[in-house]
Amino acid sequence: MNKNQPIDLNFDKAHIWHPYTSMIDPLPVYPVTHTDKNRIFLETGESLIDGMASWWSALHGYNHPKLVKAMTEQASQMSHVMFGGITHAPAVNLCKKLVEITPEPLQRVFLADSGSVSVEVAIKMALQYWLSQGHHSKNKLMTAKKGYHGDTFAAMSVCDPVNSMHSMYQGFLPEHIFVDAPKSKFGEEQNDAELVALENTFKQHHNELAAFIIEPIVQNAGGMNFYNAKYLKKLRELCDEYDVLLILDEIATGFGRTGKMFACEHADIAPDILCIGKALTGGCMTLSATLTTDKVALGISQGEAKVLMHGPTFMGNPLACATAVASLELLEDTDWHGNVTRLYNAMQDLHRCESFEAVKEVRTLGAIGVVELLDVVDVAKIQKFFIEKGLWIRPFGKLIYIMPPYITSNEDIAQLIDGIYQAIEQKAY
């Protein structure tokens, strides 16, 4: 499509459903013609600094020549072929890299097509593992409140049961066991009382628990909660002691976003099952993966079914796999850790927003900056304000946050922070 072709916004408004938007009174959408590096260009002429990395996926920015080359070359050879009974180099090369960079116990890789599906697969793995071992009573999950794991049904069932966007589905979803969200903050003292409460819940429910699922270190869309690494370490110990599998959802936190390649490295632990997605392809293609240990994979294969009961049509899509390989090579070849550290240092200026009475808290970690307000944001109002400032920032709830591409300059970070500061100062929310 020619980037100069007009975008029919009237048709869009009348017919196209955007994420979490009403069809009666939809939130405004802004027509994008093209992207470049960390810029989004609108049909109306504005050039916007992207503070969101397209929902945290575009680590390298947009149109990186290495990723474009990988997609172009792969598309000319083979865009897709079924994965049942067939394999190919892009999938094999990607899985080799994933086994290499993830924690050592994770040796088996299941490729899927979105983050939510990787969570569905992880839950299936956990349930099917215990069924295969003859433990039919271990059929529930435990998780922390304030979590978010996706929009499909099994994933929704382990999102926050009250305050999440999925609370209306109570009664339709499987009922699982929830503990309080971690309260001890990252880098501060761990409150031992919450670890005792966590252990007491394990003692009470471990016979019915297949797995505990949580986003390590940062609970993302459930409230941007940055919690103590000791909580995660204790969680691993409890799962081992009470014979419960640990699923870590690193869909948002993986590939360097928190300052480590994977957030679980902050606690020096490994999960039994790991979910990854979002940034896996550098924000170019939809792809995810669920990794697990030999114990879980072989345990499932010893059961009645002999196989994991899942197989998406676009599993192992060659185009997405080739792009993911190129993205991971980019991470290897560039100083991603140095860039994330630089972004973290630049985002410390965000703390000047703490001077406003409307601000509850400011927190930063890795390449994540969050301003939590006391009141819910009017998304349409503040979005218009940010567009006028040449910024793309998409708040939700009471949170104004940025998760920019790693290539973002300090000058651009300063502009993003200035925009957030001015939005609060001028009550543009």
Number of C-alpha atoms within 10 A of each C-alpha: 5 7 10 9 9 10 14 9 14 9 9 13 18 11 10 13 12 14 7 9 12 11 13 8 8 15 17 15 12 15 16 16 18 16 16 12 16 25 21 20 19 16 16 10 10 16 22 20 25 29 27 22 26 23 15 22 27 28 30 25 23 24 18 16 9 14 24 15 15 19 22 15 14 19 15 9 10 12 15 16 16 14 18 11 5 8 13 14 11 21 22 16 14 24 22 15 15 21 17 12 14 19 20 11 16 24 18 19 19 19 26 27 20 19 27 25 27 28 32 22 26 29 23 15 26 29 23 28 26 23 20 20 13 12 15 15 13 21 18 20 27 24 22 22 22 26 28 26 30 22 15 14 16 20 22 25 25 29 27 23 23 12 14 17 16 21 15 12 13 13 8 9 16 14 14 14 18 19 15 13 17 24 14 19 17 21 12 11 10 18 15 12 9 17 18 12 13 19 19 12 15 23 13 9 16 22 17 18 24 28 27 25 25 26 25 27 28 25 25 18 19 19 20 21 22 21 21 23 25 22 24 23 16 17 20 21 15 21 21 12 12 15 15 24 25 26 29 24 30 26 29 28 28 24 27 21 27 27 23 17 18 23 25 26 17 19 17 12 16 21 22 23 28 26 28 28 30 26 30 30 25 31 26 24 20 21 28 28 27 28 29 24 20 14 15 22 22 15 19 24 16 14 17 12 12 12 14 16 11 14 14 14 14 16 23 31 25 27 25 29 30 27 28 30 25 23 25 19 14 18 18 10 9 11 12 22 20 12 20 25 18 17 25 21 15 19 24 15 15 22 17 12 23 17 11 13 11 15 17 16 15 19 20 21 22 21 25 24 25 22 25 22 21 14 13 14 20 14 19 16 15 21 24 17 21 21 18 14 20 20 25 26 27 19 21 15 16 18 23 23 25 27 23 33 28 24 17 23 16 15 10 17 22 15 17 26 24 16 21 25 21 16 19 19 15 10 12 18 20
